[in-house]
Amino acid sequence: MPNLCQAIEGYLKRLLESTVDGAIEIQRAELANRFSCVPSQINYVLETRFSLERGYLVESRRGGGGFIRIQKLRWDTAAEVVEALEADVGDAVDQSAAEGFVHRLEEAGFVTSREAALIRAAVDRNTLRVDLPWRDVLRANLLKRMVVALLRHAGG
């Protein structure tokens, strides 16, 4: 049985998949009631499972008429992935952001779970035993080169 965070994440992803435009608006309090939890638990799921690095744009408005809007950002082409690499990864990237990017690649179907596991192992802080900030620079270079190589290989 999934834990509460997984259940909330799964529910929200199913809602997103059922929409035409890949966006939903929900009430934080209603969602908390549905899962019998406190609103801060909803905030935790949104912050950890629906981050920009994982391919989601989350907007929140508080107050009586407040809502949460979640939009799934999609990559349709390899060119869009390369653009995102430059914009999101840039010259340096921390481990959390790199893992989020790899998760997004896997979820979008641009890499297999095996390829994702290899990329994660290569960019892990325990593999890159270099002091900061050089570790983040090295991680960004590795991530970009590996992703571009995989995209080229997939494209023939």
C-alpha positions in Angstrom: 0.0 0.0 0.0 1.4 3.4 -1.0 2.3 5.9 1.7 0.3 9.2 2.0 2.7 11.2 -0.2 2.6 8.5 -2.9 -1.2 8.4 -2.8 -1.5 12.2 -3.1 1.1 12.3 -5.9 -0.7 9.5 -7.8 -4.0 11.2 -7.4 -2.8 14.5 -8.8 -0.9 12.8 -11.7 -4.1 10.9 -12.6 -6.0 14.2 -12.6 -3.3 15.8 -14.8 -3.4 12.9 -17.3 -7.1 13.2 -17.7 -7.0 16.9 -18.8 -6.5 18.1 -22.3 -4.2 21.0 -21.5 -2.2 19.2 -18.8 -3.2 21.6 -16.0 -5.5 21.4 -13.0 -6.8 23.7 -10.3 -7.5 22.3 -6.9 -8.4 23.6 -3.4 -5.7 22.7 -0.9 -8.3 22.3 1.9 -10.4 20.0 -0.2 -7.4 17.8 -1.1 -6.4 17.7 2.5 -9.9 16.6 3.5 -9.9 13.9 0.8 -6.7 12.4 2.2 -7.5 13.1 5.8 -4.3 15.1 6.3 -3.2 18.6 7.2 -2.7 21.2 4.4 1.1 21.3 5.1 1.3 17.6 3.9 -0.2 18.8 0.6 2.5 21.5 0.5 5.2 19.0 1.1 4.0 16.8 -1.8 3.8 19.8 -4.1 7.3 21.0 -3.1 9.0 17.6 -3.4 7.1 15.8 -6.2 5.8 18.6 -8.4 8.9 20.9 -8.6 10.0 22.8 -11.7 13.0 20.4 -12.0 10.5 17.5 -12.3 8.6 19.3 -15.0 5.7 21.0 -13.2 4.7 24.6 -12.8 2.9 25.1 -9.5 1.1 28.3 -8.7 -0.6 28.9 -5.4 -3.1 31.6 -4.2 -3.9 31.6 -0.6 -7.0 32.9 1.1 -10.7 32.1 1.0 -10.9 31.7 -2.8 -7.4 30.3 -3.0 -6.3 27.5 -5.2 -3.4 25.5 -6.4 -2.8 25.3 -10.1 -0.5 22.5 -11.4 0.7 22.4 -14.9 2.7 19.6 -16.5 5.4 21.0 -18.7 5.9 18.8 -21.7 8.9 18.0 -23.9 7.7 16.8 -27.3 11.0 16.8 -29.2 14.7 16.2 -28.5 15.3 19.9 -29.4 13.1 21.0 -26.5 15.1 18.7 -24.2 18.3 20.3 -25.3 16.8 23.8 -24.8 15.8 22.8 -21.3 19.3 21.4 -20.6 20.8 24.8 -21.4 18.1 26.7 -19.5 17.6 24.5 -16.4 21.1 22.9 -16.0 23.3 25.6 -17.4 27.0 25.7 -16.3 26.4 24.2 -12.9 23.7 22.1 -11.2 23.2 20.6 -7.8 22.4 17.0 -7.2 18.7 17.5 -6.4 18.1 19.5 -9.6 20.0 17.0 -11.7 18.0 14.1 -10.2 14.8 16.0 -11.0 15.9 16.6 -14.6 16.7 12.9 -15.0 13.3 12.0 -13.5 11.6 14.3 -16.0 13.6 12.7 -18.9 12.6 9.3 -17.8 8.9 10.2 -17.2 8.8 11.8 -20.7 10.2 8.7 -22.3 13.5 10.2 -23.5 15.6 7.8 -21.5 14.9 4.3 -20.2 14.9 3.5 -16.4 18.3 1.8 -16.9 19.8 4.8 -18.7 18.3 7.1 -15.9 20.0 4.9 -13.3 23.3 5.2 -15.0 23.1 8.9 -15.3 22.1 9.2 -11.7 25.1 7.1 -10.7 27.4 9.2 -12.8 26.3 12.6 -11.4 25.9 11.5 -7.7 27.9 13.4 -5.1 29.6 10.2 -4.0 30.9 9.6 -7.5 32.0 13.2 -8.0 34.4 13.5 -5.2 35.3 17.1 -6.0 34.8 20.2 -3.8 32.0 22.6 -4.5 31.5 24.6 -6.7 33.5 22.4 -9.2 31.4 19.4 -8.4 28.2 21.2 -9.6 30.1 22.3 -12.8 31.4 18.8 -13.4 27.9 17.4 -12.8 26.3 19.8 -15.3 28.9 18.9 -18.0 28.4 15.2 -17.4 24.6 15.4 -17.4 24.5 17.5 -20.6 27.0 15.3 -22.5 25.3 12.1 -21.5 21.8 13.3 -22.4 22.9 14.7 -25.7 24.7 11.4 -26.5 21.6 9.4 -25.7 19.3 11.7 -27.7 21.6 11.5 -30.7 21.8 7.7 -30.4 18.0 7.5 -30.2 17.6 9.7 -33.3 19.9 7.5 -35.3 
